[in-house]
């Protein structure tokens, strides 16, 4: 496993561009590890409706960057007290949505630091029932990213200020606020630690059993390509905000794989626009599923015929087929 040096970059859009560039262009003959620390920013999950996840007024006031990532899951707040890790590996069916596999080495290092860390729920690392890390994945079909956050000493108050947390998510977890669930790793350490020291400790721990530790520095040409990807994708409104649709029907449900939120625009009995949002994880882009339904009659029988043979788990993970069809067109629509 080769460690990619991001050379102290704190720009979230450049760091996400670097991560995607490495995923799509670096050699498939080896695995890579990338660390990055972002300036204050909100990182939106691939399938989320940005305008409904953020407190836009507060974000504008505090000049917090908003960036969409390629992986699914929910929105997270990043700042200089948060360390992000990313494993870039070959795609493996057994590894996709296997958060235990990729969090295990991180948890091992945290335990060596005296933390009683464990993976809980779908994709959270917790200490004493408090979330200190969230993880997500993305696959191209050939290569995949398994990445996550590690809250060392982040401004937790900003999480509530910058993010609009949906009541369905709070109620489903049985908690009254985000702040009651999230904690900094610093709270569980005997001695305070700077983020740079934490980064070094984690890197050393992850490579403890490896004899072929190698650091990789991008060439000037590779950095140019990363900057180009940032400008063409991660700097654009279309990528970061552009999925917000016109709709006249909204239907949402929380499944075991996460929340699925549908926005449907029906005109003269036909689906003119169809958008799927949520914090689920899937391999295939939901845009393909959306296109399938556009133009169809908004009738239950038609919806059933279109969706009955579709492998929905490729888009959402394990989800009951009939329950999803009921969500698209239920009796209470």
N, C-alpha and C positions, 0 to 999 in steps of 0.2 A: 504494500500500500504506500503510495507516494503522497506526501503532504504538499498541497499547493499553497504557496505564499501569496497572500493578496496584497502584500506590501503596504499594510496600514490603511487601506481604503475604508472610509466610513460612509461613503455615499451609498444608500440602500439600493438605488437603481443600478449603480455600477456593480455592486456586489451580486445582485441577482442576475445581471447580465453575464458576469464572470462565471457564476455557477452553471447557467444554462449553456454557455459557450463550452465549458469543460465537459459537460454532459454529452454534447453533440459532436465535439471535435477531438477530444483527447483519445488516446489509444485505448482500445477495448481489451488490450492484453494485460492490463493491471487495474487495480482499484485505486481510487484517490480519496483523500480527505481534505476538506476545506474548512477553515475557520473564518468568520468575519464578525465585526462589531459595527453596528449601524448607528448613525446619528438618529435623533428622535424621528420615528416614522411609524406608520401603520402599514402592515403587510397583509393584504387581502387575499383570501383563498381564491383559487382559480374560478370556482363556480358561484361566487358570492355577488350580490348586488351592492356595490360599493356605497352608494348613497344611503342605503339603509343600515350600513354597518358602522358608519362614522358620525361623529358630531362635527359637521362641516364647519360651523361657526368657530368652534374651539380650535379645530385643525388649522383654519386660516389665521386665526389670531396668534397662535403659537408657531406658525410656519412649520408645521409637521408634514413631512412628505408622505404621500399615499401611493403605494405601489402594489400592483397585483403580482402574485407569484404564479409559477406554473403548476404547483401542486394544489390538491384540494384541502379540505379542512377549514377552520375558522380564522377570523381576523385576529392578529396579534399586534401588540405594541412593542417596538424595539427602542432601545436607547443605549447610551454608552455603558450601562451597567448590565447589559445582556450579551452573552456570548452565543453565537450561532455556529452549529456544526453541521457538516454535510458530507455524507458518504456517497460516493459516486461509483457504482458497480455495474456489472452486467445484469440485464433483466433475468429474473428467475421467478417463475410462477409461485414457488414456495416462499419467496422472499417478499413478494408484493403484498402489502397490508400485514406483513409480519413485523410489527413494531418491536416485538420482544427481541428478535434477532439483532436489530441495529441499536437498540437502547442498552442491551446487556453489557457491552464493553464500557459505555458511559456510566452506567449504574455501578459497575465494578470500581471505577475510579472514584466515584462519589462515596462509595462505602469505605474506600481506603482513607478518605478524608474525615471519616467518622459520622457520615450521614446514613441514616436508615432509609435509603432510597429504594423505591420499587415501582414497577410499571403498574398503573391502575387504569381501569376503564379502557377505552379504545386505544389511546395514544398519549397518555399523560404520565410523566414521572412525578411521583409524589414523595414527600417526607412528612410523616405525622399527619396524613390526610390533607396536606397542603400541596398544591400544584407548584412545582418549580421548573417544569419543562413541558412543552407540547411538541409533538412531532408530526411530520407529514411525509408523503411520498408522491413521486411522479415517475412514470415510465414512458419511454418512447417505443417500447416493444423490443428494443435491443439493449438499451442502457437505462439505468434508473437512478434517481436521487432519493436518499432517505435522509431528511434533514430535521433539525429541531432547534429549539431555544434553550438556553440555560440562564435562568434569572439569578444572577449573583447579587446585584445591588441596584436594581432598576427602580425608577420612580413609580411605585405601584399606584399612587393616586392618579397618575396620568392615564392608567388603563381605563378607569371609569370615566375620566373626563373626556378622553379622545374617542372612546368607542361607545356606540349605542348598543347595549346588550339586550337581546330579545327576551321578553318575558318567558317565552316557551322554553328557552334554554335554561334560564334560572330555575324555573319551576321543575323542569325535568331532572335537574340535579339536586333539587331539594335545598337550595341555598338562597339566601336573600340578596346576596351581592357578589360581584366578582372579587372584591377585596377580601371577603371571608374565605375564599378558596385558594387564593394565590399568595405565595410567600417567596421571599428571597432566600437563596442558599446561605447568604451571610448570616441570617438569623439562627442557623443551626451550626455554625462554625464556632469553635472556641476562640479563635483569634481572627480579627478582620483581615481581609485579603483584597488586594487591588485586582482589577480585571485582567491586567497584563500577567500577574502572577498566577491567577486562576487559569488563564489560557495556557501558560507554560506547564502547569501541573497536570492539566487535562491531556495535553499533547504528550508529555512524558509518560503518563499512565497508559494511554492508548497504544503507545509503541513499546511498552515495557518488554513484551515478549517477541518483538520483531528485531531481527538482526540486519535487515536491509532498509532501514529508515533512510528515505531520500527526500530532500526538499526540491520542489520544482518552481522556478521563476519563469514567468511568461516572457517571451521575446517581445520586442517593440511592435512587431507585426501582429502578434497575437493580441496585445493590448489594444492596438488600433481596431481589430475586429471586435473586441469586447465593447469598446466605446461606440462602434457603429451599431451593434445590437442594442445597446442602451438607447441610443438616439432614435433608432427606427422602431423600437418596441416599448421599452420601459419608461421612456420620457413622454409617451403619447397619451392623450386623453382617451383615445379609443380603447387602448389596452387597459388603462387603470380605472376608467369610469364607464366606458362606452356600452356596457351590456344592459343598461337600464331601459326597459321596454315600455311601449304603450300597451296598456292592458285593461280589460274590463272584468276579468275573473281572476281571483287569487285563491289558491288552495295549497295548504301546507300540512305536513305531518312529520312527526319525529319518529323515524324508524331506528332500529338498533345500529344501523350504519351511520346515522346522523339525520339532520333535518333536510327534507326535500320541500322546496318552496316553488310552486308553479305560477307563472304569470301568463295568462292566455288572452289573446285579443281575438274575439269572435265577431264577425260581421256577416250579416245575411246568412247565418247558420254555418259558416265555414271558418276554420281557424286561419286567421291572417298572420298572426305572429304567436310564437310559443317560446317561452324562455324558462329554463330550469336553473334554480339557485339552490345553494345549501352548503353545508360543511362536511359533506360526505367525501369519501375517497373512491376513485374509480380509475380504471386503466384507459378506457376510450373517452374521447371528448364528448360531452353531452350535446354539443352543437350538432353532431350527426343525428342524434335522436330528435332534437328539435326540428330539424329540416324534414324528417320523416313525417311529422304531424302537420306541418304547414300545408294548407290547401285541403285538408280532410274535412268532411262534415263533422260538426261537433255533436255527434250522436254516439251513444255508448257502444252500439254494435260495430260501428265503423272504427272506433278507437280500439276495441278489442281485436278486430281483425288485423289492424296495423301492428299491434304490439304483442300478439299472442306468441309469436315465434322469435321475438327479440331476446337476446341474452342480456337481460338487465343488469346482471352482476358485473358485466364488463364496464358499465357506466357508474354503478353505485356501490358495488360490493354485494353481499348477500341481502337481497330484498325480496319480499313476497310478491310474486308476479301479479296476482289478482288484486292485492292491496294497492299496488301502484296504479293499475288500471282504474280502480275505484277512485283513486286520488285525482286522476286526470278528468274523469267524468263520473262522479258519485251521484247517488240519489238526491243528495242535498245541494247539488250544484244550482 
